[in-house]
Amino acid sequence: MITRIVKLTMAEENIDIFKTYFDTVCNTIRNQPGCHKLQVWQDIHHPQIFFTYSIWDSEDDLDKYRYSDFFAVFWKTVKPWFGAKAEVWSFDVLMDL
């Protein structure tokens, strides 16, 4: 299993549009083959910072999503709303306590 966390820093004026747009695409992402979980977190101390948290069967499944036509449109839509470059971490979970 692969756990992926992406830190997205939104320009302040784009926070509401990001939340609305992400709400409309969440189920599409969750229904990608190999996706087990998708959550979006908003930092309570820095409301312009969001994290996506997802769990995938494998790096291959994650790559299929990342190189899909859907993701190309999604990324092209949200990228201009950022106030900083996205930061990405992928983890292979060794144990679940």
Buried (B, 14 or more C-beta within 10 A) or exposed (E): BBBBBBBBBBEEEBBEEBEEBBEEBBEEBEEBEBBEEBEBEBEEEEEBBBBBEBBBEEBEBBEBBEEEEEBEEBEEEBEEBBBEEBEEEEEEEEEEE
